[in-house]
Amino acid sequence: MSALLEVRGLAKRFGGLVATDGLNLDVQAGEIHALIGPNGAGKTTAIAQIAGELRPDAGTIRLAGQDVTALPVPARVKAGMTRSFQITQVLMQSTALANVAMVEQVRQGHSFRLWRPAARDERLLAPARAMLQRVGLAARADVAAEDLSHGERRQLELAMALATHPRLLLLDEPMAGLGATESAAMTALLAALKQEVAILLVEHDMDAVFALADRITVLEGGRVIASGAPDAIRADPAVREAYLGAA
Amino acid sequence: MRESPRQIIVLAISFALLAALPWIAGAVGRPDFVTLGSQACVMAIAAASLDLLMGRTGLPSFGHAAWLGLGAYTVGILAFHARDLGPWALQAWAVWPLAVLVPAALAAVIGALCLRTSGISFIMITLAFAQMFFFLFVALKTYGGDDGLTLRRRSTIPGIAPRDDVAFFYVCLVALVLVLLLLRRVAASRFGTVLDGIRQNERRMMAMGLAPFPYKLAAFVLSAAIAGLAGALHVNLFRFASPDVLHWTMSGELMVMVVLGGLGSLWGAVFGAAAMVVLHAVLAQWTEHWQIVLGPILVAVVLLARRGVWGALGGK
């Protein structure tokens, strides 16, 4: 059985710095695969290449068997994968609802309509409201993103990624900056998502990683030093030395 | 972009005053006010079209004068050749659409090149293209070179006498109202919300699956087309097309109008344009260095009212 996401021999260097060094990675349908490693291990660089924002120097990326290595970001989203950002990227001046409705509009196509007003279009608003409900933001639908709390913006970020109806979500530190209760809520939310969407999760919050991940890949210096089930990773001496031991 | 009650009152009063301008001008014995009003309408159309790019899409084009000038020269050059081309070359119904289409077609090509860049590079490359047109028309001696091209009579509109300045003022006013209705409609459409999203966060738009380029190009072309209409009115108003209309200072003035009025609000561009035209006329009466006064006013507006005159009216 071929994996949903297959990364083979991915390499990227910035001048003398090797950020990604022959990365191989599989994400199966229906699993949460965590990508961990110390700061500077190349996790975010790897996500950026998989999402299509950075062009790799070598290697291939396949999504459900289709080679997407040369596709730009929007085409990869249409092919079924999208990312969330470590530093929240939402439309700050728009309301939460308008943010998600915008994703819905892009997903449906038809953005070259110049005449009919978009703001009261139920074909966009109804699915957007449902998505906000799902991430627990329904009560804050009409608040501008810039007036949302940090935690609420992380929820919005997730809602926007989900609204593209991806088969694979690339989540770059969804817990970043969240308090303990917010983290727990986000963890529960991600666990519930597993039924329908595979997730490649980059995260520093080890409690969340071990609670969620079916498999874990550990990066160091752009290279995979270990990959396997959470228990095996926890016990791996190389990992303990490189990363967990320090924590 | 819902207007506050105060803004609606100001809008209503402004347009009522504008509609009554010929009577007011007659009552105070200043017929030149009518020309001033026409000029304000024409510049407001140009500024509103630039606001679609600058304010809504976040593309600070520093070459908008090119489209204004191309629209003006399209009308001027066709009239110049009217003897060979036939009487249609003097008819508004034939010439004005061409003054819209010529800039739009060129904007499709030039925009496709300019939009490969962003930020400062975009400002510089749009400026460079506009200056290219400026020097082209300075060099075209057939069409007057830097002396400009005189339009012997205004484009013919059935039922309107070509020398009737009041009638022409109403033509400009109607054009302005139609352009504003169109731009408002576009702003609220799905297309308009995409432009708004691109301005706010282009990276996020791409992560939604949107390829921004076609939308930016469409905005660029639409904006140039409307500026072309402003150019057609401009050359008709003064019966004169000169390379000055294409000069980078005109592009700069249009940007100042948009910023003065308030970016992205559409009405702001209209008020900014009107304010500039009126300030110019008033200040130029007592000093030729009128920009010495304009400068501090602009600084004050930018510092005190970040969202421009129109934004300040809206409160909050």
Boltz contact constraints between the chains, C-beta under 6 A:
constraints:
  - contact:
      token1: [A, 73]
      token2: [B, 206]
      max_distance: 6.0
  - contact:
      token1: [A, 74]
      token2: [B, 206]
      max_distance: 6.0
  - contact:
      token1: [A, 74]
      token2: [B, 209]
      max_distance: 6.0
  - contact:
      token1: [A, 74]
      token2: [B, 210]
      max_distance: 6.0
  - contact:
      token1: [A, 74]
      token2: [B, 211]
      max_distance: 6.0
  - contact:
      token1: [A, 77]
      token2: [B, 209]
      max_distance: 6.0
  - contact:
      token1: [A, 78]
      token2: [B, 209]
      max_distance: 6.0
  - contact:
      token1: [A, 82]
      token2: [B, 207]
      max_distance: 6.0
  - contact:
      token1: [A, 83]
      token2: [B, 207]
      max_distance: 6.0
  - contact:
      token1: [A, 89]
      token2: [B, 201]
      max_distance: 6.0
  - contact:
      token1: [A, 89]
      token2: [B, 203]
      max_distance: 6.0
  - contact:
      token1: [A, 89]
      token2: [B, 204]
      max_distance: 6.0
  - contact:
      token1: [A, 91]
      token2: [B, 197]
      max_distance: 6.0
  - contact:
      token1: [A, 91]
      token2: [B, 200]
      max_distance: 6.0
  - contact:
      token1: [A, 91]
      token2: [B, 201]
      max_distance: 6.0
  - contact:
      token1: [A, 93]
      token2: [B, 200]
      max_distance: 6.0
  - contact:
      token1: [A, 102]
      token2: [B, 197]
      max_distance: 6.0
  - contact:
      token1: [A, 103]
      token2: [B, 208]
      max_distance: 6.0
  - contact:
      token1: [A, 105]
      token2: [B, 190]
      max_distance: 6.0
  - contact:
      token1: [A, 106]
      token2: [B, 208]
      max_distance: 6.0
  - contact:
      token1: [A, 106]
      token2: [B, 209]
      max_distance: 6.0
  - contact:
      token1: [A, 106]
      token2: [B, 210]
      max_distance: 6.0
  - contact:
      token1: [A, 111]
      token2: [B, 190]
      max_distance: 6.0
  - contact:
      token1: [A, 111]
      token2: [B, 194]
      max_distance: 6.0
  - contact:
      token1: [A, 112]
      token2: [B, 191]
      max_distance: 6.0
  - contact:
      token1: [A, 113]
      token2: [B, 189]
      max_distance: 6.0
  - contact:
      token1: [A, 113]
      token2: [B, 190]
      max_distance: 6.0
  - contact:
      token1: [A, 114]
      token2: [B, 186]
      max_distance: 6.0
  - contact:
      token1: [A, 114]
      token2: [B, 189]
      max_distance: 6.0
  - contact:
      token1: [A, 114]
      token2: [B, 191]
      max_distance: 6.0
  - contact:
      token1: [A, 115]
      token2: [B, 189]
      max_distance: 6.0
  - contact:
      token1: [A, 117]
      token2: [B, 188]
      max_distance: 6.0
  - contact:
      token1: [A, 118]
      token2: [B, 189]
      max_distance: 6.0
  - contact:
      token1: [A, 118]
      token2: [B, 190]
      max_distance: 6.0
  - contact:
      token1: [A, 118]
      token2: [B, 193]
      max_distance: 6.0
  - contact:
      token1: [A, 164]
      token2: [B, 209]
      max_distance: 6.0
